[in-house]
Each structure stands twice: as structure tokens, then as C-alpha cells.
Amino acid sequence: MSPRLILASAAALAAFGATSVFAHHGWTGYDESKTLTLTGSISRIYFGNPHVQIDLKGSDKAWNVVLAPPARMQMRGLPEGSLKTGDTVSVIGYAHRGSPSELRAEQIVVASKTIEMR
């Protein structure tokens, strides 16, 4: 492979990686001026990167809740398999400005145990 092709490939990969990082960390889209507390049952769980997510059936609507990355969930005492479909949990966090059914969780309460996400 020519040095020019290697350099172009490396530059393209670096540019792609940078845009992925910036797209992922868009926390400014959440309204931190209003803290919400939701309680409901888990209807779906995604335990993977970049963040664990659950769908939560609340009393008024369904929410997509963005939790911590899998490694942090593990360190804080909620490893994969500890949350199950049908479990009742409470989450405290902020609604997304552009997607009013999405919540960024700062805390989750599972079986009377409060876990910090950040």
C-alpha cells in the first residue's frame, strides 16, 4: 500500500472517530432545569455501548431511559442481568428537549437501592 493511501485512510478514520465522539456526548440536548422522577416497569433492556438503555412504562407514557455505560453499571453494582424485563424501578433525570419521551438518568432506584449513573 502506498504511503499516500495509508495517510488518507488514517485521516479518514481520525475524522470519523472525532465525529462519533462529538455526536455521542450531546448532553446539552437535555433540560437540566427540570428534574423528573419516573416510576414504572421495564419493558425492554439494551445492555451495550455507548450506554445501557431501558424502556420504562410509566403511568402516563412509555419512556426511553439512557443509563450509564456498561462498565460503569458493572462498577456501581448493576451488571448485565441485574435489571430484568418486568422489574419496577424509579429513575431521576432530565428529559430530552427534542425527544420528550427520552430521559437521561442521573440515578436509578432498584429494590430500594439508589445507584448513581454519573
C-alpha positions in Angstrom: 0.0 0.0 0.0 1.3 3.4 -0.9 2.2 5.9 1.9 -0.3 8.4 0.4 -3.2 5.8 0.7 -2.1 4.9 4.3 -2.1 8.6 5.2 -5.5 9.2 3.6 -7.0 6.2 5.4 -5.6 7.3 8.7 -7.1 10.8 8.2 -10.5 9.4 7.3 -10.5 7.2 10.4 -9.5 10.0 12.7 -12.2 12.3 11.3 -14.9 9.6 11.6 -13.8 8.8 15.2 -13.9 12.5 16.2 -17.4 13.0 14.8 -18.6 9.8 16.6 -17.3 11.1 19.9 -18.9 14.6 19.5 -22.2 13.1 18.4 -22.3 10.7 21.4 -21.7 13.4 24.1 -24.6 15.7 23.2 -25.8 16.2 26.8 -26.8 19.8 26.1 -30.0 18.4 24.5 -31.4 17.5 27.9 -33.3 20.1 30.0 -31.4 20.2 33.3 -33.6 22.9 34.6 -36.3 20.4 35.4 -35.6 17.2 37.3 -38.1 14.4 36.6 -38.7 11.3 38.7 -40.4 8.4 36.9 -41.5 5.0 38.2 -42.6 2.1 36.1 -41.8 -1.3 34.8 -39.0 -2.2 32.4 -40.4 -3.4 29.1 -37.0 -3.6 27.2 -33.3 -3.6 28.1 -30.3 -2.8 25.9 -27.1 -3.6 27.8 -24.4 -2.3 25.5 -22.3 0.6 24.4 -22.3 3.5 24.5 -25.0 3.5 27.2 -27.3 1.0 28.7 -30.9 1.9 27.9 -34.3 0.7 29.2 -37.8 1.3 28.0 -39.9 2.2 31.0 -43.7 2.0 31.1 -44.8 4.9 33.3 -48.2 5.7 34.5 -48.7 8.3 31.7 -46.5 7.1 28.9 -43.5 5.0 27.8 -40.0 6.4 28.2 -36.6 5.5 26.7 -34.2 5.9 29.6 -30.5 6.4 28.9 -28.4 5.0 31.8 -24.6 4.8 32.3 -22.1 2.9 30.1 -22.0 -0.9 30.8 -18.6 -0.7 32.6 -20.0 2.0 35.0 -23.1 -0.1 35.5 -20.9 -3.0 36.5 -18.8 -0.9 38.9 -21.8 0.6 40.5 -23.4 -2.8 41.2 -25.8 -3.2 38.3 -24.1 -5.7 36.0 -25.7 -7.2 32.9 -28.6 -9.4 34.0 -29.4 -7.4 37.2 -32.2 -5.5 35.5 -34.9 -7.6 34.1 -38.0 -7.0 32.0 -40.9 -6.5 34.3 -38.9 -5.1 37.2 -40.3 -1.9 38.7 -37.7 0.9 39.0 -37.6 4.6 39.6 -35.3 6.9 37.6 -34.3 10.5 38.3 -33.1 12.6 35.5 -33.7 15.0 32.7 -36.0 14.9 29.6 -34.6 15.4 26.2 -35.6 18.8 24.6 -36.1 17.3 21.1 -37.4 13.9 22.1 -39.9 14.4 25.0 -40.1 10.6 25.7 -36.3 10.2 26.3 -34.8 10.7 29.7 -31.1 10.9 30.7 -31.0 9.2 34.1 -28.8 10.5 36.8 -30.0 7.9 39.4 -31.9 4.7 39.3 -33.6 3.1 42.2 -33.8 -0.7 42.1 -35.2 -2.7 45.0 -34.8 0.3 47.4 -31.1 0.8 46.4 -30.2 4.1 44.7 -27.4 3.9 42.1 -25.7 7.0 40.7 -25.2 6.9 37.0 -22.7 9.8 36.5 
